[in-house]
Amino acid sequence: MIKACLLINVGLVLASTRVSFTSVLLCVSFFVLLITLVAAVFIYNRINATSELYKKRNSAEKASLLQQHLYTFNSSQIEAFQKYLRRKLKASVKMTNSGLLSLCMIIFLMFCSKPGFSQSTKATGSFWADGGVIITVILILIPILAGIWLMMVKVNNIFRQYQDKQRLQEASELARWIDEADSQDLQELLSKRKKALDYTLKHNELSGEIAAEDDKGLLHQIQSDPGLPVVSLKKRALKRPGVDPRLSKLILWYLGAATCWLLFGTTVGEYLGIKFVAPDADQLSWLSFGRLRPVHTNAVFWGWASLGMIGLGLYVVPRVGNAPLASLKLGWYSFWLINTAVIIGSLCLMAGINNGGGEYREYTWPVMLFFGLGVIFTLINFMQTVARRTTKEIYISNWYIIAAVIFVIVIAFVAYVPFWQDGLGETIIQGYYMHQGVGMWFMLFTLGIVYYFLPQQLNKPIYSYSLGILAFWTQILFYTVIGTHHFVFSSIPWSLQTVAILGSMGMVIPVAAGTTNFIMTFKGAWHKVPSSYTLPFFIVGIIFYFTGSLQGTAEAFRSTNLIWHFTDFTVAHSHLTMYGIICFFLWAGIYALVPRLTGKEAPQITVGAHFWLALIGLMFYTIPLMYGSTLKGLMWMDGKPFIDSVVFMAPYWLWRAIGGSLMWLSHLFFAYNFYKMLKGSNQTIDVAEAAIKKLNQSDASTEKKF
């Protein structure tokens, strides 16, 4: 009842409150400047790269420049050149590619991109504060920003074409220089270089041919078995594993669908943020706040996070067991069932068909049945895979992952069976369901993923297997009893509330154990963080795992519940955990896995944009809400009028909207990065390979003449 009154009052206040022209101008200017800055930096970098290439091409010592290429050849390229030289055939290779047209096009685009300014008109504050005007401004900005993005793509293509032409011309000159050089001297130089490249150590340089023996008994506990199969041996390059192409396809479909649901769910959330500014933006019942809010939460829960976790699990579970996945067919069944559940569920929620039982279980039981069957098939698949493992132990990742799948089946069954869904029992089940869904499904599964990918990316084993087991069992012990701390001071028995508070205090143990385990795994490997774009995501996830979980413990106490309950503090906390922990860990796993499956990586600049926009947006979203909600709760305790606290939160909701917009923008970058990891980009032309190709073409044309 209190939540309903709060929502009604918020709607009334926001409907009667107008946003000032300064606020609108600030938001618009911020986004335009941000996009313009990104475009300017991008074009500046491309111009610098092209300028360096042009200077290199027009340097005075072309002969020495071409000779330097000889020391960049690999063994196969040298062998190709040697074959050409042995045939003693000469050919003239002429290639005249001028970059004048490309440069003219670049200058034309740069000058044509100069924006025009329309005549300014005076407007009153009431005009700019109108919700329709704000929406119109946003709609105008969309094609402008899209045009800037399209311009960046076009300019990038022009620069790339120009650079390719320059490299091809350089390859032609290299081929001509090789053709005109003294064959005998060049052959000797190439042979010497090839011999150096083909040299390999015999691994007995220090010991000689004598077998190693420990006559003095100085060595103890010698193990030929490296132990855990999750990581390669130290100081050894991590090779790309041989993955079944059919499994790769299945994993990529899971991750691709998860990315689509992330975009859909957070776009709905972004539109809900617009409704906070302009509640009358639309008059359609399908797009009302009460219907779209569960669409947002359920899409990101069951669509984005669940599919993303299962997709990564399809790689981790067989990998750590050194066995193939039991059934690709079951994997596809799960994929289509879960996606069907989210599609039908979203349509039903927008149509007003919902369970009405509580938060995060708005899907009706027939819809949730599809999801339940999907995770049951996933459990069977994972269990059979673990049963067929060739390793003696079950690695800790599979403990977490399989336990999470078991728990989500139990949670869904308990939440939807109607035997205890009346009165107070439904409230207790609601607390159990929504908290176990977060902690025993999303958190357990994601931690299992981290226990594999974090050591893999650091190329070292997990710090302590025992700490991982301690965190596993204590999380199962304490987390399963803390659901009712959401209903402190309610009619639920006082003893049950106390048990939930004690369980929340006990959660300090698994959180501290897990955080210590992850941080200590970084010991001696912190230098790898700057050169990796996956490790920063892991670090942020670990930090929020510790801080967000301890924040949940702090919220459980009765004294803090008096202040924070029914405020936006819980909204900030849920985003700090589900977004700061789950999303960042999933992104880290995806960025670590997909390039290993496709052999293609995303541009570093867009990965960096994704990381920083998501992190800064999360900070803008959560910190103002936590601060403002604390003051709001204190206002309630002081007996201030309720409506005063609603008006008081207006500036903090503005920060929430800005942070949410940055987070949504980061998801666009992530979707682009995922696309680039799938399709890749045009590879940079290898001058040596191009020169070999031209020499072979010249050789073939010479043979035809004779």
Secondary structure, DSSP 8 states (H G I E B T S, - for coil): -HHHHHHHHHHHHHHH----HHHHHHHHHHHHHHHHHHHHHHHHHHHHHHHHHHHHHT-S-HHHHHHHHGGG--HHHHHHHHHHHHHT-----------HHHHHHHHHHHHHT-----------HHHHHSHHHHHHHHHHHHHHHHHHHHHHHHHHHHHHHHHHHHHHHHHHHHHHHHHHS-HHHHHHHHHHHHHHHH----S-TTTTTS----TT----S--SS---TTS--TTS--------HHHHHHHHHHHHHHHHHHHHHHHHHHHHHHHHH-TTS---GGG-HHHHHHHHHHIIIIIIIHHHHHHHHHHHHHHHHTS--S-HHHHHHHHHHHHHHHHHHHHHHHTT----SSTT--S-HHHHHHHHHHHHHHHHHHHHHHHT-SSSS--HHHHHHHHHHHHHHHHHHHHH-GGG-STHHHHHHHHHHHHHIIIIIIIHHHHHHHHHHHHHHHTS--S-HHHHHHHHHHHHHHHTT-GGGGGTTSSS-HHHHHHHHHHHHHTHHHHHHHHHHHHHHTTT-GGGSTT-SSHHHHHHHHHHHHHHHHHHHHHHSHHHHHHHTTSTHHHHHHHHHIIIIIIHHHHHHHHHHHHHHHS----HHHHHHHHHHHHHHHHHHHHHHHHHHHHHHHHHHTT--HHHHHHHTHHHHHHHHHHHHHHHHHHHHHHHHHHHHHH-------HHHHHHHHHHHHHHHHHHH-
